[in-house]
Amino acid sequence: MIDSTVLLHRQRLVLPTPVARTGGVPIGDALESLIGRTRHTVCVALTETGEFADAVVRSLAAIPERAAVRILCTPDATDSSLSRLVDSRLEARVSESGLRETLVVDGVAALVRGGEETGGQAAIVNDAAAVRALELLFAGAWSRGRKLTDHLQLSPRLRTELARNILERLRAGNTDETAARELKVSLRTYRRYVAEIMRELDANSRFQAGVRAVEFGLLSE
């Protein structure tokens, strides 16, 4: 849906289009223009640190105090500076889902940043149905995310793909032999990883490790 929305801005129509490309307009100016219209909510998805993330952070100062702000980022976009922004009206979560850099304002307008094929250009979306779809996609990823503060407290060892694969197999009830074979590691190595993960989660049993993994957002419920 997001890719389709981004591609719409390439179409050259005689009639006004609900999706307009930013063209030569700096991404920061486009963000400030949208954020300046905020009345109630701002939802932002970040995939990496850099120009877009920096522009979003700078633009937050223009958001009215009454507005609620949600920032959803991938592990690659987490930054301790984001945690300093979290307050009573700004929440931040980390998602393992594949995200596209997006900003949705009040559920009525959105900015979607294109991929490398678009040269990093962004599309301004004003079509109600398209914006609603983007908002729903954001809400789904948000519900599965974990709090940024919890993520930053996790050991880097727990954020790896291997740790997540081991936790999935513990939850599935796989035997150590089966899990080790599927992960292509020795039984001894697998059991060492399990012990390290349980220690990092401060868990006394594998069941408790699974519960804590869900609480921290390492596994979905």
Phi, psi and omega in degrees: 000317180295316179299320179296321179296316179298320183290338181300330184290348179281341184287135178255103183248151177287322180281155177303140181254144179285355178233122182236136179278151182283339178060232182276002180289127179303143183301325179297319179294320180295320179295314181297323179297317179290311183296330178296343179269359185297136173238325187233307187221149172226126177241126184233135174246127180240138180250345181196162173283156181142204187303310184295313180298317180296319180295322178297312181300318179295324184285342183299333181296337182273356182280131179303147183298332182285345185279145176266141183235131175237126178243121179246125183226158174279164177304328180292340183261359181291141182209137181300336179294331178294322181297332179287342180276341184293126177214199185296337182247353181241122177246148177224136178227160179247134182237141175270355181288157174287118183247156168245137182299117189217149173226129179238127182248119175056015181069015183237344180211152182212158172235128179239121180276131180285169179276195182297331182294341179257006181071022179080006178294162181240159177245132174267122185250125178241354179292126186300316182293318180293318179295319179298319179296318178297321180294321179292320177298319178296315182299321179296315179292323180298317183296335181263356183279166176247153182300141181301319181298321177294319181298316183291337178277343181289145174294140177307333180297329182278349183267358184280160178295324179298315180299318180295321179295321179293317179298322178298320181286328174296318180293324181286349179081019179296145174290158180300321181297315180294315182296317180298319180295318181294326181271358177060043174231163179289158179299320180297317179295318180299314181294328176293318177299317180299314180298320180293319180295317179297324179292317180296326181272359182055045182253140180267349180213165179293326177296315180296325177298320178295319179297314180294325179297321177292318180300322182275357179081012178286332176229146176285158181291000000 
